[in-house]
Amino acid sequence: LPAIPVVNPGWRLLSGLIAILMALILYTLFNAPSFQVHQIEVSGLQRLTPADLQAVLAISGKPVVTIDPQAVKGQLEIAFPELKDIRIRVVLPARILITLTERQPVLAWQVGSDIYWIDPEGILIRPRGEPGDLPLVTANALPPLSNTDHSGGKEQTPSNPPEVWGQST
């Protein structure tokens, strides 16, 4: 009678199967459409829109496992000084949850034809939307304000507000 071979799998075969399974899981996390970010969910916006934030972040189509919440927060702080208390959560399968607060302007400062908004902490805010009735100060120079440098927390005086907002003149 023909003999049936006895298969003795052993630990090496089991380790190889686990390694192959982990490689398939990693491939799926980086390449499956269900793990790619398509939009962000934002709460706390008043004058900005989620599309404004998403345009700056450029994370659409990226795998959710490659998103660094601290880097996203840094990008938002630099691009939008009018935002504060920014919290980022990355949730599987592919959700980015952003909770933030927009600074409220208390004063409008006009230099020539340019108007700037200022919040109670002395931060320049880019005019967007309707702020309501703000007292208007007409001047020949920028206000003597202090902006907080997002990289080190040092105080600096803005000499050219569009550069603070990430634009060149």
C-alpha positions as a LaTeX table, in Angstrom:
\begin{tabular}{lrrr}
\hline
Residue & $x$ (\AA) & $y$ (\AA) & $z$ (\AA) \\
\hline
Leu1 & 0.00 & 0.00 & 0.00 \\
Pro2 & 1.23 & 3.50 & $-0.76$ \\
Ala3 & 2.18 & 5.44 & 2.33 \\
Ile4 & 0.80 & 8.88 & 3.11 \\
Pro5 & 3.65 & 11.23 & 3.93 \\
Val6 & 3.57 & 12.69 & 7.40 \\
Val7 & 3.82 & 16.48 & 7.36 \\
Asn8 & 5.60 & 17.96 & 10.34 \\
Pro9 & 5.12 & 21.78 & 9.95 \\
Gly10 & 7.39 & 23.05 & 12.73 \\
Trp11 & 7.94 & 26.57 & 14.01 \\
Arg12 & 9.78 & 27.87 & 10.97 \\
Leu13 & 6.76 & 27.30 & 8.72 \\
Leu14 & 4.49 & 29.03 & 11.24 \\
Ser15 & 6.90 & 32.01 & 11.46 \\
Gly16 & 7.00 & 32.25 & 7.66 \\
Leu17 & 3.19 & 32.28 & 7.45 \\
Ile18 & 3.01 & 35.05 & 10.09 \\
Ala19 & 5.60 & 37.12 & 8.18 \\
Ile20 & 3.65 & 36.72 & 4.91 \\
Leu21 & 0.40 & 37.66 & 6.67 \\
Met22 & 1.98 & 40.79 & 8.19 \\
Ala23 & 3.38 & 41.83 & 4.80 \\
Leu24 & $-0.11$ & 41.49 & 3.27 \\
Ile25 & $-1.60$ & 43.59 & 6.08 \\
Leu26 & 1.01 & 46.33 & 5.59 \\
Tyr27 & 0.45 & 46.31 & 1.84 \\
Thr28 & $-3.30$ & 46.67 & 2.42 \\
Leu29 & $-2.84$ & 49.56 & 4.90 \\
Phe30 & $-0.74$ & 51.54 & 2.40 \\
Asn31 & $-2.61$ & 50.73 & $-0.84$ \\
Ala32 & $-6.28$ & 49.93 & $-0.13$ \\
Pro33 & $-8.69$ & 52.77 & $-0.99$ \\
Ser34 & $-10.54$ & 52.26 & 2.30 \\
Phe35 & $-7.40$ & 53.38 & 4.20 \\
Gln36 & $-6.75$ & 56.51 & 2.11 \\
Val37 & $-7.89$ & 59.91 & 3.36 \\
His38 & $-10.41$ & 61.59 & 1.07 \\
Gln39 & $-11.63$ & 64.43 & 3.28 \\
Ile40 & $-11.12$ & 65.88 & 6.73 \\
Glu41 & $-13.78$ & 66.43 & 9.37 \\
Val42 & $-13.50$ & 69.83 & 11.06 \\
Ser43 & $-15.45$ & 71.31 & 13.95 \\
Gly44 & $-15.16$ & 74.85 & 15.30 \\
Leu45 & $-14.93$ & 76.78 & 12.02 \\
Gln46 & $-16.83$ & 80.03 & 11.59 \\
Arg47 & $-15.26$ & 82.02 & 8.75 \\
Leu48 & $-13.00$ & 79.38 & 7.19 \\
Thr49 & $-14.23$ & 76.28 & 5.38 \\
Pro50 & $-12.93$ & 72.70 & 5.53 \\
Ala51 & $-11.91$ & 73.12 & 1.87 \\
Asp52 & $-9.56$ & 75.97 & 2.90 \\
Leu53 & $-7.84$ & 73.70 & 5.41 \\
Gln54 & $-7.72$ & 70.72 & 3.06 \\
Ala55 & $-6.09$ & 72.82 & 0.33 \\
Val56 & $-3.24$ & 73.74 & 2.69 \\
Leu57 & $-2.79$ & 70.25 & 4.12 \\
Ala58 & $-2.79$ & 68.35 & 0.80 \\
Ile59 & $-3.45$ & 65.00 & 2.49 \\
Ser60 & $-6.19$ & 63.81 & 0.16 \\
Gly61 & $-5.38$ & 60.38 & $-1.24$ \\
Lys62 & $-2.58$ & 59.67 & 1.25 \\
Pro63 & $-2.67$ & 56.53 & 3.41 \\
Val64 & $-4.04$ & 57.33 & 6.86 \\
Val65 & $-1.13$ & 55.50 & 8.53 \\
Thr66 & 1.34 & 58.06 & 7.10 \\
Ile67 & $-0.44$ & 61.12 & 8.60 \\
Asp68 & 1.50 & 62.80 & 11.43 \\
Pro69 & $-0.93$ & 64.78 & 13.65 \\
Gln70 & 1.83 & 67.09 & 14.94 \\
Ala71 & 2.95 & 67.95 & 11.39 \\
Val72 & $-0.68$ & 68.64 & 10.38 \\
Lys73 & $-1.09$ & 70.90 & 13.42 \\
Gly74 & 2.12 & 72.77 & 12.54 \\
Gln75 & 0.99 & 73.31 & 8.95 \\
Leu76 & $-2.35$ & 74.72 & 10.14 \\
Glu77 & $-0.70$ & 77.04 & 12.69 \\
Ile78 & 1.63 & 78.48 & 10.05 \\
Ala79 & $-0.98$ & 78.84 & 7.29 \\
Phe80 & $-3.80$ & 80.13 & 9.50 \\
Pro81 & $-2.67$ & 82.26 & 12.47 \\
Glu82 & $-6.35$ & 82.94 & 13.14 \\
Leu83 & $-6.74$ & 79.38 & 14.49 \\
Lys84 & $-5.98$ & 78.33 & 18.05 \\
Asp85 & $-6.50$ & 75.28 & 20.27 \\
Ile86 & $-5.98$ & 72.91 & 17.34 \\
Arg87 & $-6.43$ & 69.22 & 18.11 \\
Ile88 & $-5.90$ & 66.50 & 15.48 \\
Arg89 & $-7.10$ & 62.89 & 15.77 \\
Val90 & $-6.37$ & 60.18 & 13.23 \\
Val91 & $-8.99$ & 57.43 & 13.31 \\
Leu92 & $-8.96$ & 54.20 & 11.31 \\
Pro93 & $-9.98$ & 53.32 & 8.69 \\
Ala94 & $-9.48$ & 56.77 & 7.10 \\
Arg95 & $-10.74$ & 59.68 & 9.18 \\
Ile96 & $-8.93$ & 62.86 & 10.18 \\
Leu97 & $-10.81$ & 64.74 & 12.92 \\
Ile98 & $-9.78$ & 68.35 & 13.56 \\
Thr99 & $-11.18$ & 70.36 & 16.45 \\
Leu100 & $-10.19$ & 74.02 & 16.69 \\
Thr101 & $-11.23$ & 77.53 & 17.62 \\
Glu102 & $-11.11$ & 80.60 & 15.38 \\
Arg103 & $-9.81$ & 83.80 & 16.89 \\
Gln104 & $-12.41$ & 86.57 & 17.12 \\
Pro105 & $-11.41$ & 90.01 & 15.87 \\
Val106 & $-11.98$ & 92.98 & 18.16 \\
Leu107 & $-10.36$ & 95.73 & 16.09 \\
Ala108 & $-9.88$ & 96.57 & 12.41 \\
Trp109 & $-6.62$ & 98.36 & 11.51 \\
Gln110 & $-6.36$ & 100.13 & 8.17 \\
Val111 & $-3.03$ & 101.07 & 6.58 \\
Gly112 & $-3.61$ & 102.63 & 3.18 \\
Ser113 & $-6.03$ & 100.35 & 1.37 \\
Asp114 & $-5.12$ & 97.26 & 3.45 \\
Ile115 & $-7.28$ & 96.26 & 6.41 \\
Tyr116 & $-6.09$ & 93.90 & 9.14 \\
Trp117 & $-8.07$ & 92.41 & 12.01 \\
Ile118 & $-6.61$ & 92.09 & 15.48 \\
Asp119 & $-7.79$ & 89.72 & 18.20 \\
Pro120 & $-7.67$ & 90.38 & 21.98 \\
Glu121 & $-4.25$ & 88.65 & 22.23 \\
Gly122 & $-2.73$ & 90.99 & 19.60 \\
Ile123 & $-2.58$ & 88.45 & 16.77 \\
Leu124 & $-3.13$ & 89.71 & 13.22 \\
Ile125 & $-6.00$ & 87.91 & 11.52 \\
Arg126 & $-6.55$ & 87.77 & 7.78 \\
Pro127 & $-9.91$ & 89.40 & 6.97 \\
Arg128 & $-12.36$ & 86.66 & 5.95 \\
Gly129 & $-16.13$ & 86.87 & 5.98 \\
Glu130 & $-18.10$ & 89.28 & 8.12 \\
Pro131 & $-16.71$ & 90.09 & 11.57 \\
Gly132 & $-19.62$ & 92.28 & 12.60 \\
Asp133 & $-19.14$ & 95.86 & 13.79 \\
Leu134 & $-15.48$ & 96.44 & 14.61 \\
Pro135 & $-13.88$ & 99.72 & 15.66 \\
Leu136 & $-11.74$ & 100.96 & 12.78 \\
Val137 & $-8.33$ & 102.54 & 13.32 \\
Thr138 & $-6.84$ & 104.34 & 10.32 \\
Ala139 & $-3.06$ & 104.68 & 10.53 \\
Asn140 & 0.07 & 105.20 & 8.45 \\
Ala141 & 1.90 & 102.17 & 9.89 \\
Leu142 & 1.22 & 98.74 & 11.26 \\
Pro143 & 0.23 & 98.42 & 14.90 \\
Pro144 & 2.95 & 97.72 & 17.48 \\
Leu145 & 1.85 & 94.12 & 18.04 \\
Ser146 & 3.61 & 90.97 & 19.08 \\
Asn147 & 3.00 & 87.73 & 17.22 \\
Thr148 & 4.03 & 84.43 & 18.74 \\
Asp149 & 6.52 & 82.55 & 16.60 \\
His150 & 5.07 & 79.05 & 16.16 \\
Ser151 & 8.46 & 77.37 & 16.01 \\
Gly152 & 9.92 & 78.43 & 19.33 \\
Gly153 & 7.43 & 80.59 & 21.18 \\
Lys154 & 9.64 & 83.69 & 20.86 \\
Glu155 & 8.05 & 87.09 & 20.49 \\
Gln156 & 8.52 & 88.93 & 17.22 \\
Thr157 & 7.07 & 92.07 & 15.73 \\
Pro158 & 5.52 & 91.56 & 12.30 \\
Ser159 & 6.93 & 94.01 & 9.79 \\
Asn160 & 5.06 & 92.60 & 6.81 \\
Pro161 & 1.78 & 90.83 & 7.66 \\
Pro162 & 1.41 & 89.01 & 4.30 \\
Glu163 & 4.67 & 87.16 & 5.06 \\
Val164 & 3.19 & 86.14 & 8.40 \\
Trp165 & 0.27 & 84.69 & 6.46 \\
Gly166 & 2.50 & 82.75 & 4.10 \\
Gln167 & 2.24 & 85.11 & 1.12 \\
Ser168 & 4.95 & 87.09 & $-0.56$ \\
Thr169 & 4.50 & 90.66 & $-1.67$ \\
\hline
\end{tabular}
